[in-house]
Amino acid sequence: MVDVCLLGCGGMMPLPERRLTALLYRYGGKMILIDCGEGTQVGVKLAGWGFKAIAAILFTHYHADHIAGLPGLLLTLANSGKTEPLFLFGPRGLEDVVRGLTVIAPDLPFDLCMCELPESPGTQRIGDVIFQSMPAEHRMSCLAYSLVIERAGIFKAQTAQALGIPTAFWNRLQKGETVRYDGKCFEPGMVLGEPRRGIKVTYCTDTRPTSQLVQLSRESDLFVCEGIYGEDEKRAGAIEKKHMIFSEAAELARESRSRELWLTHYSPALKDPLDYIQTAKAIFPNAYTGFDGMTKSFHFD
């Protein structure tokens, strides 16, 4: 099971009723944060999932509304008793930005392990979570992310018995390990069926629509995508600022055959996103306006 919480859905600046965009992802007792605008630790606190289990932060880019909350979050993590390393991923410039921000968060009780990602498609792993990064089209280097939990095929007990594999080794084979017994080598593929559908969550903000984003979000269980404006009449402004409107996000969700769309990263000028949700639903019926604290659990089929 994967839990997702949209901590905030605002862009540019926080509002009294809308925090800045950030998303918290939880699987297997570990959490991954995507983006960290100012005040993100408030959203984490309200989610009630704790802080200590945050293992990594993925940054889309380094505009202030996506990273200015890092020093405060780091201090909160320190106060939570975290001592394990915290992994930070982002486009080029990560080390310079983090070095500047942590001037006001010195002497942390955990290491910061930084990895600058290339401006080309790439794949990394954080524990059991495989995440893919893809360059976006913004006014500075920007990445979109997909987080995937893979699911192995069904274990074929009868096949294992026919091969003479003791039951004591079955669990190891199910976990993908190779087993050597009685002079023989047994591979997981010998006793596992075809891989089954896993769980995929894609996060995309501060970009124009691109064919690469369709590829990245292909068949996502959840596609979290920006919609800076709800009105189609504001498409020209979105193009100029390298952002997306509701209808463009819905078109991406439809083209990628995603299962569910959450809109986020609203302009402060967009007072009530619900006023324009039908613009998105007309294109992709399973579209929803995100809101601070929006939470859902996703299960394997």
C-alpha positions in Angstrom: 0.0 0.0 0.0 1.2 3.5 -0.9 -0.1 6.6 1.0 0.0 10.0 -0.7 -0.6 13.4 1.0 -0.7 16.7 -0.9 0.7 18.9 1.8 0.0 22.1 0.0 -1.3 23.1 -3.4 -0.3 26.8 -3.8 2.2 28.4 -6.2 4.3 31.6 -5.9 3.4 32.5 -2.4 1.5 30.9 0.6 -1.9 32.2 1.3 -3.8 32.1 4.6 -5.9 29.2 3.3 -3.4 27.6 0.9 0.1 26.3 1.6 2.8 26.0 -1.0 3.1 22.9 -3.1 4.6 19.8 -1.6 3.8 16.1 -1.6 4.5 13.4 1.0 4.8 9.8 -0.2 4.8 6.8 2.2 5.6 3.2 1.6 7.0 0.4 3.8 7.5 2.7 6.8 9.7 5.2 4.9 8.6 8.5 3.4 9.7 10.6 0.4 9.0 14.3 0.2 8.7 16.1 -3.2 9.4 19.8 -3.0 9.6 21.8 0.1 8.2 25.3 0.0 8.3 27.6 3.1 6.2 26.1 5.9 6.2 22.6 4.6 6.9 21.2 8.1 3.5 22.6 9.1 1.8 20.4 6.5 3.8 17.4 7.6 2.8 18.0 11.2 -0.9 18.3 10.2 -0.7 15.1 8.2 0.2 13.3 11.4 2.7 10.9 9.8 5.7 12.1 11.8 9.0 13.4 10.6 11.7 10.9 11.5 10.8 8.5 8.7 11.5 11.0 5.9 14.3 9.3 4.0 14.6 11.6 0.9 13.5 14.8 -0.7 13.1 15.2 -4.4 13.2 18.8 -5.7 11.7 19.7 -9.0 13.6 23.0 -9.2 14.9 25.8 -7.1 12.4 28.6 -7.2 11.7 29.7 -3.7 8.1 28.3 -3.5 9.6 24.8 -4.0 12.6 24.8 -1.7 12.6 27.8 0.8 11.1 25.6 3.5 14.2 23.3 3.6 16.1 24.9 6.5 13.0 24.8 8.8 12.2 21.2 7.8 15.8 20.1 8.5 15.7 21.7 12.0 12.4 19.9 12.6 13.9 16.6 11.5 16.8 17.2 13.9 14.4 17.8 16.8 12.5 14.7 15.9 15.5 12.5 16.7 16.5 11.7 13.1 20.1 10.5 12.8 20.0 8.5 9.6 21.3 10.2 6.4 18.8 12.3 4.5 19.1 11.9 0.7 18.4 15.0 -1.5 17.9 14.8 -5.2 17.4 17.5 -7.8 18.6 19.1 -11.0 22.0 20.7 -11.4 22.8 23.4 -8.8 21.5 21.3 -5.8 24.7 21.5 -3.8 25.1 25.3 -4.2 21.4 25.9 -3.2 21.5 23.5 -0.2 24.8 24.9 1.0 23.4 28.4 1.0 20.1 27.5 2.8 21.8 25.4 5.5 23.8 28.4 6.7 20.8 28.9 9.0 20.5 25.2 9.8 24.0 24.2 10.9 25.2 21.2 13.0 22.5 18.7 12.0 22.7 15.3 13.7 22.4 13.5 10.3 24.3 13.7 7.0 22.9 15.3 3.9 23.6 13.0 0.9 23.1 15.0 -2.3 22.7 13.8 -5.8 22.4 16.1 -8.8 20.3 14.5 -11.5 21.0 14.9 -15.2 18.8 16.8 -17.6 17.9 13.6 -19.3 15.7 10.7 -18.3 17.1 8.7 -15.4 16.3 6.1 -12.8 17.2 5.9 -9.1 16.2 3.8 -6.2 15.3 4.6 -2.6 14.8 1.3 -0.8 11.9 -0.4 -2.5 10.9 2.7 -4.4 12.1 3.2 -7.9 11.9 6.8 -9.1 12.3 8.1 -12.6 13.1 11.7 -13.4 12.4 13.5 -16.6 13.3 17.0 -17.7 10.4 19.5 -17.8 10.0 22.7 -19.8 10.3 25.7 -17.4 12.3 28.9 -17.1 15.1 27.1 -15.2 16.2 23.5 -14.9 13.3 21.5 -13.7 12.4 17.8 -13.3 9.2 15.7 -13.1 9.2 12.5 -11.1 7.5 9.1 -11.2 7.7 6.8 -8.1 7.1 3.1 -8.8 6.6 0.1 -6.5 7.2 -3.0 -8.6 5.3 -6.2 -8.0 6.7 -9.6 -8.7 4.8 -12.4 -10.4 2.8 -15.0 -8.6 5.0 -17.7 -7.0 4.5 -21.1 -8.6 4.6 -23.6 -5.7 4.0 -26.6 -7.9 6.9 -25.7 -10.1 9.2 -25.2 -7.1 8.2 -28.6 -5.8 8.8 -30.2 -9.1 12.3 -28.7 -9.1 13.0 -30.1 -5.7 13.4 -26.7 -4.0 12.9 -27.0 -0.2 10.2 -24.7 1.2 12.8 -23.0 3.4 14.1 -21.2 0.2 10.8 -20.2 -1.3 10.6 -16.9 0.5 14.1 -15.9 -0.7 13.1 -16.7 -4.3 9.9 -14.6 -3.9 12.1 -11.7 -2.8 14.2 -12.0 -6.0 17.2 -13.8 -4.5 19.2 -16.5 -6.3 19.4 -19.7 -4.2 22.1 -22.4 -4.4 21.2 -25.8 -3.0 22.5 -29.3 -3.5 24.9 -28.2 -6.2 22.2 -26.5 -8.2 21.4 -22.8 -8.8 17.8 -21.6 -8.7 16.8 -18.2 -10.2 13.6 -16.4 -9.2 12.4 -16.5 -12.8 12.3 -20.2 -12.6 9.4 -20.1 -10.1 7.8 -16.7 -10.6 5.1 -15.8 -13.1 5.1 -12.6 -15.2 5.5 -9.4 -13.2 2.2 -7.9 -12.1 1.1 -4.3 -12.1 2.7 -2.3 -9.3 1.8 1.2 -8.0 2.9 4.3 -9.8 2.6 8.0 -8.7 3.7 10.8 -11.0 4.4 14.4 -9.9 4.8 17.2 -12.4 4.7 21.0 -11.8 6.1 24.2 -13.3 6.3 23.1 -16.9 4.6 23.2 -20.3 3.1 20.0 -21.6 5.6 17.7 -23.4 5.6 14.3 -25.0 8.2 13.3 -22.4 5.8 14.0 -19.6 3.2 11.7 -21.3 5.9 9.0 -21.4 6.8 9.5 -17.7 3.3 9.4 -16.4 2.1 6.5 -18.6 -0.5 4.4 -16.7 0.0 6.2 -13.4 -2.4 5.3 -10.6 -2.1 8.9 -9.6 -0.9 11.8 -11.7 -0.4 15.0 -9.6 0.0 17.9 -12.1 0.0 21.6 -11.9 -2.9 23.8 -13.1 -1.8 27.3 -12.5 -5.0 28.7 -14.0 -8.5 27.2 -14.5 -9.6 29.3 -17.4 -8.7 28.4 -21.0 -8.5 32.2 -21.7 -5.3 32.3 -19.6 -3.4 29.8 -21.7 -1.3 32.6 -23.2 -0.2 33.7 -19.8 0.7 30.1 -18.8 2.7 29.7 -22.0 4.7 32.9 -21.2 5.4 31.7 -17.7 6.1 28.1 -18.7 3.2 26.7 -16.7 0.0 24.7 -17.5 -3.7 25.3 -17.2 -6.4 22.8 -16.1 -7.3 21.6 -19.6 -3.7 21.0 -20.5 -3.1 18.9 -17.4 -6.2 16.9 -18.2 -5.0 16.3 -21.7 -1.7 14.9 -20.3 -3.7 12.6 -18.0 -5.8 11.4 -20.8 -2.9 10.8 -23.2 -0.9 9.0 -20.6 -3.9 6.7 -19.6 -3.5 7.7 -16.0 -6.2 6.5 -13.6 -6.6 9.7 -11.5 -5.5 13.3 -11.8 -5.0 15.8 -8.9 -4.5 19.4 -9.9 -2.2 21.5 -7.8 0.2 24.6 -7.8 -2.6 27.2 -8.2 -1.9 30.8 -8.9 -2.8 33.1 -6.0 -5.2 34.8 -8.5 -7.1 31.5 -8.7 -9.5 31.9 -5.8 -11.6 28.8 -6.0 -10.3 26.0 -8.3 -13.6 24.2 -8.0 -15.1 26.9 -10.2 -13.2 25.4 -13.2 -13.0 21.7 -12.5 -15.5 20.9 -15.2 -13.0 22.2 -17.7 -10.7 19.4 -16.7 -13.4 16.8 -16.2 -14.7 17.3 -19.7 -11.4 16.0 -21.0 -10.5 13.6 -18.2 -13.5 12.6 -16.0 -11.4 11.4 -13.1 -9.8 14.8 -12.4 -10.0 16.5 -9.0 -8.9 19.8 -7.6 -6.2 19.2 -5.0 -6.4 20.8 -1.6 -4.1 21.1 1.4 -4.0 17.8 3.2 -5.7 15.8 0.4 -4.8 12.1 1.2 -5.4 8.8 -0.4 -4.0 5.2 -0.1 -3.3 3.1 -3.2 -3.4 -0.7 -3.2 -2.1 -3.3 -5.6 -4.7 -4.6 -8.0 
